Amino acid sequence: MPLYRQPVPQDLGLDQGLLWSALLLLCIGLVMVYSASIAMAEAERFTGFRSSFFLGRHATYLAIGVATAAALFRVPLWVWQKASPWLFMAGVGLLVIVLIPGLGREVNGSRRWIPFGIATFQPSELMKLFVVLYAADYTVRKAAFMDDFRKGFLPMFAVMTFVAALLLREPDFGALVVITTIAMTILFLGGLNWRLFAGLAVLLAVAFVVLIISSPYRFQRIVGFMDPWSDAYGKGYQLSHSLIAFGRGEWLGVGLGASVEKLFYLPEAHTDFLLAVIAEELGFAGVAVVITLFLFLVHRAFAVGRRAASLERYFAALVAQGIGVWLAAQAFINMGVNMGLLPTKGLTLPLLSFGGSGIVVNCIAVGILLRVDHENRYLMKGGSL
């Protein structure tokens, strides 16, 4: 079966703002991952004591991600829509597999990874994309029942509750928050009754509070977040050193490569706390550039989605806006954690932080966004898909 129902010209152009904001974030991430990881790479035996170990791996992940995104860019949105239920079920299957002893790898008390030789794969990262596709398809299929609790809301709620249970078993509370935000927002944008949405929001808020109170380690993170300096060598260690990094950076930073906090003071400097290293080395100016690029990327994602909606391509519109919500929510949480605005949570900064699964899936998401824009342009020129 051809990917296009009808031949489509390939010289339609792309959303340059969307493309270049994503590429600039990827390039900044490559440079900063190298800077943040040099000391650790030189000290660890598994890296062969090579300072460029993480740079090489991150560059490899970027190459795989960009190549995969370029290949999947050629896949029309109608193919993604037809495949979305099957992809979602495959994602659920991977979340089950990762919990099986001997198949899933446990690190620091969490079982989130499936080993593949020298690399590992994190199913929850792929699940974020699959939830975008599935929720968009579900909303389009159930458009006539979005005001109906039993037919419109309850089936999606039951499915997402099962996914939430699997994520909590890992546990991966950060991925759960992002995936829940994606699903809720897509349902809301797709016309979910506002009373149902408001009730669900209250219910989820209560559920998150119960989850935090019932889990000692989550509760300790909340306490540490509220006053990290009360136990700066214990539960407030990560946040206190992140704040020190922000303080040292001031307006223009101490200079690229000159961070002190990355020298074994700040844990996860090249992953969860990469923004703190950016703040220390590049200062307020560097952080402002990163935030601006994310804001522009999300703005373009919603603009592409609105254009698709105006062309009555509702699945494509919800996918584009769902990806925008995903990137915005995860970036906001990561930045909030780094700045001490939110409790410490293990979420990477999209398109920047070190991590193979995250980078590859983020690139694929950007490729799908560009595909939505590409089809919009074709239709606006009088074509048909």
C-alpha positions, 0 to 999 in steps of 0.5 A: 500500500503506498504511503500516500493515497495520491502523489504529493509534491515534496517541495512544499517547504516546512515550518522553519520556526518549528524546525530550527527551534528543535534543531537549536535545542538539540545542538545546545543539548549536545554541547551542554551534555558534553560539558556536564559529563566530562568529569564523571566520564573521566572518573568512571571505569565503565566509560574507559576514563574517556572524557568524550564517552557521553558525548559520543553516546549522545551524538549517536542517539541524536543521529538515530533520532534524526534519521528515524524522524526523517524516515517516519516523516514520510508516513502520512497521518492517516497511517498513524491514526489507523495504527494508534490503537495497536501502538498503544497496546504495544506500549502497554505490553512494554510497560508490563514487560519492564516489570518482569524480573529478569527482563526489566532492569532495576536502577536505584530502586526503579524498574524502568528499563529494558536492556538491549546489549550495551544500551537500555530502552525506557518504555515510558518514553515511547508511551508518551508518544503512543498516548498522544496518538491514541488519545487523539484517535479516541477523541475523534472517534468518540466526538459525538459522545464527549458529553456522555460520561459512560460512552465518552469518558469512562472507557478512556479513564479505565484504560489510563487508570491501568497505564497509571497502575503500571507506571506506579509499579515501576515507579515512574511518577514523573512519566505518570504526571506527563502522560496524564496531562497529555491525555486530559488536555487532548480530551479537553481540546477535543470537546470533553464536557467541561464539568467532567473535565473539572471533576476529573481535575479535582479527582486527580489532584486528590489522587496525587496528594494521596499518592504523595502522602502514602509514599514515604520517599515521595513525602520526603521529596516534598519536605525537602523541596519546601526547605532544602537548606534544612537538610542540605546533605540529605533530602535537600542535597540535589536541590540545594546544589542546583540552586547554588549552580543558578546562583553562581551563574548570575547574568552571563554565567561563569563560562562554558565548561567552567561549572563547579557543581558538575564536579561530583556535587550536583547528581545527574548533572547531564540528565535531570539537572542539565538546566542547572549546569546551563544556568551556572555556565551560561547564566540567566542569558543561557536559561532565557534562550532555552526557555524562549526556544521551548516557548517558540517550539510549543507555539509553532506546534499549536499553530500547526494544530490550529491550521490542521483544525481549520482544514477539518483534520481533527486527528492531525490537529490533536496530535500536533497540539498533544505533542506541544502539550507533552513537550511543554509539560515535561520542560516545565516540570524539569525547569521547575525542579531545577529552579526549586519551584517544584518537588524533585522528580526524575524527568529529563529536559526534552531535546536536551538531556542525555538519554537515548530513549528520550532523545529518539522519541522526542525527535520522532515527535518533532518529525510527526509535527513537521509531517502535520505541517507538510500535509497542511501545506499540501491541502492549502495548495489544493491537493487531497490526501 
